[in-house]
Amino acid sequence: MTDSTARHGFETRAIHAGQEPDPHTGSVIVPIYQTSTFAQDGVGGLRAGGYEYSRTANPTRTALEECLASLEGGRHGLAFASGMAASDITLRTLVRPGDHVIIPDDAYGGTFRLVDKVLSQWGVEHTPVHLSDVDAVRAAVRPETKAIWVETPTNPLLGIADIAALAGIAHEAEARLVVDNTFATPYLQSPLGLGADIVLHSTTKYLGGHSDVVGGAVVTDDDELHEKFAFLRNAAGSVPGPFDSWLTLRGLKTLAVRMDRHSDNAERVAEALVNHPKVTRVYYPGLVEHPGHEVAAKQMRRFGGMVSFTVAGGEQAALDVCARTRLFTLAESLGGIESLIEHPGKMTHASTAGSALQVPDDLVRLSVGIESADDLVEDLLTALA
Ligand SMILES: Cc1ncc(COP(=O)(O)O)c(C=O)c1O
């Protein structure tokens, strides 16, 4: 892919990369090419762009993929039907029966389920490791380790992993470093620049940004890996439709301004929670007392919009807070303009129950939206009262 906007700043690339005005009509916004197939001029005579069939490639999706690659600072981007489809294709490309992967000890529940319940059936082993502990990661590496899977910040405990240090360990072991950059987004953190081989997203979250689309993405600089990912995606068919691609592309245009506001509001919310007598612990990497604060400050532009906290009184107290907020909507997912609240133990991370990845039962997770910070703080204080 060539990116004529490569020399421009992030905000400019978010709006222009892969998005020249339509050559046929001048349409400033990339059209939704809502078609499954493309006319050919004679057998094998593909027209401009070489499009043939939309599972393989579609122009709206191509624009999204070029923009995603540009924002992550990589050469190749691929869009998927969901974040889990992106994870599935990535893992099935990297591992074979007998191989081993290292995952975060508080990995996103769906990623854990894929590794623990699906890949295990094909003889792939995994070790959950506390990724902030670089020595523990080094100790968990085996000769069969093919991938170290990183989330930073993690979901839901907002743990921070040192991407550059883990890239060094992965490469010494001839394994790949995969970074799920869903929580940080490319505006706040650039894993490829820190040595990662593959960056992965649930674009359902901040990249789409409006809670109206499910999608995923993978970006890499490695030509061979990209070819393998594209091959398996085409073989398996886990592609997003043109309208979903278009919605995600539209979301990307405002990513930078949204992430700044998410970060502003999350900082306000975290400060209010830290000082609250019913809150026993606040997990936010922007707080200086967070154990990963220094690493986060080194590798992130700001600290993002996710805040988790534990409540005095155990599980019932946490469930009560989730039931009482009015502006924070009780729902799974994250990264939209609206604020959400959830109980990871019973909702997003229920699949980790009884495993090493089980989350505290008094934990509440917030996706802090871009509403007025004063209103958000008031809503939480009322729910905690
Ligand atoms: C960090 C992270 N990675 C991956 C996923 C999976 O993405 P999707 O729901 O789009 O399949 C999620 C979903 O919540 C997530 O939070």
PDBQT file of the ligand as one rigid body, heavy atoms in Angstrom, charges set to zero:
ROOT
HETATM    1  C1  LIG A 401      -9.238  -5.811  24.506  1.00  0.00    +0.000 C 
HETATM    2  C2  LIG A 401     -10.225  -6.509  23.620  1.00  0.00    +0.000 A 
HETATM    3  N1  LIG A 401      -9.786  -7.261  22.606  1.00  0.00    +0.000 NA
HETATM    4  C3  LIG A 401     -10.644  -7.909  21.784  1.00  0.00    +0.000 A 
HETATM    5  C4  LIG A 401     -12.014  -7.833  21.965  1.00  0.00    +0.000 A 
HETATM    6  C5  LIG A 401     -12.943  -8.589  21.045  1.00  0.00    +0.000 C 
HETATM    7  O1  LIG A 401     -13.521  -7.714  20.128  1.00  0.00    +0.000 OA
HETATM    8  P1  LIG A 401     -14.977  -7.924  19.452  1.00  0.00    +0.000 P 
HETATM    9  O2  LIG A 401     -15.994  -7.849  20.534  1.00  0.00    +0.000 OA
HETATM   10  O3  LIG A 401     -15.041  -6.807  18.450  1.00  0.00    +0.000 OA
HETATM   11  O4  LIG A 401     -14.961  -9.265  18.790  1.00  0.00    +0.000 OA
HETATM   12  C6  LIG A 401     -12.511  -7.044  22.999  1.00  0.00    +0.000 A 
HETATM   13  C7  LIG A 401     -13.973  -6.942  23.217  1.00  0.00    +0.000 C 
HETATM   14  O5  LIG A 401     -14.416  -6.449  24.227  1.00  0.00    +0.000 OA
HETATM   15  C8  LIG A 401     -11.596  -6.371  23.851  1.00  0.00    +0.000 A 
HETATM   16  O6  LIG A 401     -12.027  -5.619  24.884  1.00  0.00    +0.000 OA
ENDROOT
TORSDOF 0
